[in-house]
């Protein structure tokens, strides 16, 4: 796994092997970043269910102003800390439950990456909390990566959708 574009292009990223997790494949990440490229510069990002931090790091590498990484797994947090050592500022790492974080943050985000463990079907619940707490800026986007979950976009517009084998990427905007 590596950073595929931007100022950290080519930097190897550590991963881990935890049941129920899987890294975003490079080709999916490359296509995803191309789809949202115009939203990244100077953005404030949230990498929820961050895992290795790969998506948030990619956003920072491509000009995001800051990224908050959130995961509740000790191994994931250790991996994020190792993978973000090269980034000197504007990185916030939270070891907490997604629901607690979404209900207690006072930040608004331009880009929210939602890539929860597929078997838990958490995207719709996250979208409800994000909407209820108004955590997305007016021009913001939510990037979903999922497999078989039926997505209810609520009051968000489906901006783009793409399928990569069994994985799907959907981008929502206000």
N, C-alpha and C positions, 0 to 999 in steps of 0.2 A: 504494500500500500504506500502511496506517495502523493505529494502535492502535485497536481497536474498542470497548474498554470499560475501566472502572477509572479510576485517577487520571491516566493519560496519554492518555485517550480523545481521539481526533481528531488526535493527533500523527502527522505524516507520517513514514514510514520510507523510507530509501533502499533500493533494490534493486540488482540487477546482472544482467547477461545472460551467464551462463556455460553452455555446452552441458551438458545433462544436469540442470540445476537448474530449479526452478520454485517460485515462492512459494505458500504456502498461501492460497487465495482467501479473501477476507473472509467470505463466507457460511459457508465450511467452518470457518474459525477461530472465528467467532461461535458456531456450533453446538457445536464441540468444547469451547470454553471453558464453555458452558452445561452440557455433560455432566459436566465435572469441577469445577465451581464449588465444591462443598463440600470438595474436597481441596486447594484452592489456598491459603487463608489460612495464613500462617506456615510454608509448605512450603519445603523445600530442593529445587531443581529442577536438572535437567540437560537442556540443549538440545543434543543430540548431532547432528552434521551440521547445525549451526545456520544456515548460510547467512546470511541478513540478521539473524538473531536474533529474528525476529518472534514465535515461539511463547513463548520465554523472556521477552521483554519484555512480552507480554500477561499472562503469569503474574505478573510483578513488578507490573504495573499493577493487578492484581486482588488483591494482598495477599501474594504469595509473599515469604518472608523473604530468600531469595537465589537466584541462578541462576548456574550454570556453563555457559558457552557453549563448545562445542568444534567446531572445523572445521580442516581442514588446508590450506585455500585462502587465499592471501594477500589476494585481493580480498574474500572473505567476511569475513576477520578485520578488514580495514579498514572494511568496511561495518558490522559489529557494533560496532566502537569508535565509529563516527560515530552509529549509532542508539542507543547506550546513554549518550551524553554527558549526557543529562538525568537519569540515574539516578546518584546520588552515592555509593552504597555497596552492598556485598554483590553485586557483579558480578565474576565471574571469567572471563576470556577465555583460552582455551588454543588455541594454534595447534599442533595435533598430530593424528596419525592416531587414528581412533576406537578401534582395537584396542589401541594403546599406552595411550591414556587409560584405557580400561576395565580394563586389566590392571594399571595402576599407580596408580590413585586410591585414597586411603584414606577417601573420603567414602561415605556412604550417602545415597540420595536418596528423597524422598517422591514426586516426579514425574519420570519420565524421558520426554522427547519423542524419539521415533525417527522421523525423516523422511529416510532416506537417498535418494540418487539412485535412482530406480526401476529403471533398467536394470542396476544392480549386484546386486540381490537380497541385501542384507546383513542384513535384519531377523533371520532365524533365527540367524545367526552372532552377532549382537549379543545376542539373548536368551540364547544359551548362555553367553556370557561374563558377562553380568549375573547370571545364575543361579549360575554356578560361583563367582563372586567375591562373591556375596551383597551386591550393590550397592543393592538395593531395601529400604526399611524395611518392617517388618511390615504396616503399613497403606498402603503405597505403591502407586502405579499406574504403568503404562507405557502411553504413548499412541503408537500406531503410525499412520502415514499411508503408504499404499502403493497400488499399482495391481493388478498381476497376480500378485504373489508368493503362494505357498502358505505360510501361516503355521503354524508348529508352536509352540503356546503353552507347550510343555514342562510345567512344574509350576505354571503360572499359570492362573488362571480367566479366561475371556472374560467381562468385566463388561458391555461394551456394544460394539455394532457398528453402523455406519451407512455407507451408500453415497451418494456425491455424484457422479453421472455415472460416469466411469471411476475416480475416486478412492474409496478406502475408508479409514475410520477404525475402529480397533479399540482398545479399552481393556482392558488386562489388569491383574489384581491377584493378590496372593499367595493 
